[in-house]
Amino acid sequence: YVVKFETQNEDEHINNRNKSGYFAYSGTLSEYRSDEKPLLDLYYGVNTTEENTISVNTKIYKYSNIDTFITALNKKMEIPDWAYINSQKNKISTKGLNEILSFTQDLPVKIDYDAAPPAIQVPSVLEKGFYLVDSYWKETQFQTFIQVTDLGTYSMHTEKEMLVWLNNLVNKSPVSDASISY
């Protein structure tokens, strides 16, 4: 077994944690159908008593192909999400990506976790493809990835066999005559 964890002394904690607050999306990758507006759950806490709401600025960039998306996703996953301090330093560059959407969303300073969890609501549906979501609150940057697809898969495998179900998520039916390889 390999056990990994992230630690820091109190001075590092104070220097590494943004003094105004922290933000992180709840996952590295989220998937959505092409007929739904992505709703991206996040965790945050802000150190302010002067405001009731805060504004988060978000840009969404589209990858031109699956290979560049997978390369970026692998880079992001080099550091696990649970290693918050180090994962926050592992930012994906937007250079060369096509910005397709930019918007600002206000969020409450005080979070009511008994109600719906806090989230960034993308204001429109996205066409099928692969995306980087790049958000900012003040100087704090946080990112996540989106895949938009109308196909859903479920797979099981043993040492000798593999079973894959491929379904159309829009009309909720199996995809016929599909070719699956790995």
C-alpha positions in Angstrom: 0.0 0.0 0.0 1.0 3.6 -0.6 -0.4 6.3 1.7 -0.1 9.9 0.7 -1.2 13.0 2.5 -0.6 16.7 2.5 0.7 18.6 5.5 2.0 22.0 6.3 3.0 24.0 9.3 0.9 27.0 10.6 3.0 29.6 8.8 2.6 27.8 5.5 -1.1 27.4 6.1 -1.5 31.2 6.6 0.6 32.0 3.5 -0.9 29.4 1.2 -4.6 30.0 2.0 -6.0 33.0 0.4 -6.7 35.4 3.2 -9.9 36.5 1.6 -11.2 32.9 1.2 -11.0 29.8 -0.8 -12.9 28.2 -3.8 -12.8 24.8 -5.5 -15.1 22.9 -7.8 -16.3 19.7 -6.3 -14.8 17.5 -9.0 -12.2 17.5 -11.8 -14.6 16.4 -14.6 -18.4 16.7 -14.9 -20.5 15.3 -17.8 -23.7 16.8 -19.2 -26.1 16.1 -22.0 -26.3 18.5 -24.9 -29.8 19.6 -23.9 -28.9 20.7 -20.3 -27.2 23.7 -18.8 -24.3 22.6 -16.7 -24.6 23.2 -13.0 -21.1 23.0 -11.4 -21.1 22.3 -7.6 -18.4 24.0 -5.6 -17.0 24.5 -2.2 -16.1 28.0 -0.9 -15.7 30.1 2.1 -15.1 33.8 2.2 -13.7 36.0 5.0 -15.9 39.1 4.7 -18.7 40.6 6.7 -19.0 43.7 4.5 -20.9 42.0 1.6 -24.0 39.8 1.3 -23.0 38.5 -2.1 -19.8 37.9 -4.0 -19.3 37.9 -7.8 -17.6 35.0 -9.6 -16.3 35.6 -13.1 -16.2 32.5 -15.3 -14.9 31.8 -18.8 -15.5 28.6 -20.7 -13.0 27.4 -23.3 -13.6 24.6 -25.8 -10.9 22.1 -26.8 -10.5 21.5 -30.5 -10.0 17.8 -30.1 -10.1 14.9 -27.6 -6.3 14.6 -27.6 -5.6 18.1 -26.3 -8.4 17.6 -23.7 -7.0 14.3 -22.4 -3.5 15.9 -22.2 -4.9 18.8 -20.1 -7.0 16.4 -17.9 -4.0 14.2 -17.3 -1.9 17.3 -16.3 -4.7 18.4 -13.8 -4.9 14.9 -12.4 -1.2 14.7 -11.6 -2.1 16.2 -8.3 -5.1 14.8 -6.5 -8.0 17.0 -5.6 -7.7 16.1 -1.9 -4.2 17.8 -1.9 -5.9 21.2 -1.9 -2.9 23.5 -1.6 -0.9 21.8 -4.3 -3.8 21.1 -6.6 -4.7 24.9 -6.5 -1.2 25.6 -7.9 -1.8 23.2 -10.8 -3.6 25.5 -13.2 -4.4 24.6 -16.8 -3.4 27.2 -19.4 -6.1 28.7 -21.6 -3.6 29.6 -24.3 -4.7 28.3 -27.7 -8.2 27.5 -26.5 -11.3 28.9 -28.0 -13.3 31.1 -25.5 -16.9 30.4 -26.1 -18.7 31.9 -23.1 -18.0 34.5 -20.4 -20.4 35.4 -17.5 -20.6 36.6 -13.9 -22.6 35.0 -11.2 -23.4 36.3 -7.7 -23.2 33.9 -4.8 -24.2 34.4 -1.2 -21.5 35.0 1.3 -23.2 32.8 3.8 -24.0 29.3 2.5 -27.1 27.4 3.5 -26.0 23.8 3.1 -29.5 22.6 4.1 -30.8 24.2 0.9 -29.2 23.4 -2.5 -25.4 23.2 -2.5 -23.6 26.2 -3.9 -23.0 26.0 -7.7 -22.0 27.9 -10.8 -24.9 27.8 -13.3 -23.7 27.9 -16.9 -26.3 30.2 -18.5 -26.7 28.2 -21.7 -26.4 24.7 -23.1 -23.1 23.7 -24.6 -22.6 21.8 -27.9 -21.1 18.4 -27.7 -17.4 18.5 -26.9 -14.8 19.1 -24.2 -14.4 22.2 -22.1 -12.3 24.0 -19.5 -14.1 26.1 -17.0 -11.9 28.9 -15.6 -13.4 30.9 -12.8 -12.2 33.8 -10.6 -13.2 35.4 -7.4 -10.9 38.3 -6.7 -7.4 36.8 -7.2 -8.6 33.3 -6.5 -8.7 31.1 -9.6 -10.4 27.7 -9.7 -11.0 25.3 -12.7 -12.8 22.2 -13.7 -13.5 20.3 -16.9 -16.8 19.5 -18.7 -17.6 16.8 -21.3 -20.9 17.3 -23.2 -22.2 14.1 -24.7 -25.5 12.4 -25.4 -23.9 8.9 -24.8 -23.8 7.1 -21.5 -21.7 4.0 -20.9 -21.7 1.4 -18.2 -19.0 -1.3 -18.2 -18.0 -4.3 -16.3 -15.0 -6.6 -16.8 -13.3 -9.7 -15.6 -9.9 -11.0 -16.5 -11.3 -12.5 -19.7 -14.5 -10.7 -20.6 -15.9 -7.2 -20.8 -19.6 -6.0 -21.0 -20.4 -2.5 -22.2 -23.8 -0.9 -22.3 -24.0 2.2 -24.5 -27.1 4.3 -24.2 -28.5 7.5 -25.8 -29.1 9.8 -22.8 -31.6 12.0 -24.6 -34.1 9.4 -25.8 -33.1 6.9 -23.2 -32.6 4.0 -25.6 -29.7 1.6 -26.3 -27.4 2.6 -29.1 -27.6 0.0 -31.8 -24.7 -1.2 -34.1 -22.1 0.6 -32.0 -18.4 -0.4 -32.3 -16.5 -0.2 -29.0 -12.8 -0.8 -28.6 -10.1 -0.2 -26.0 
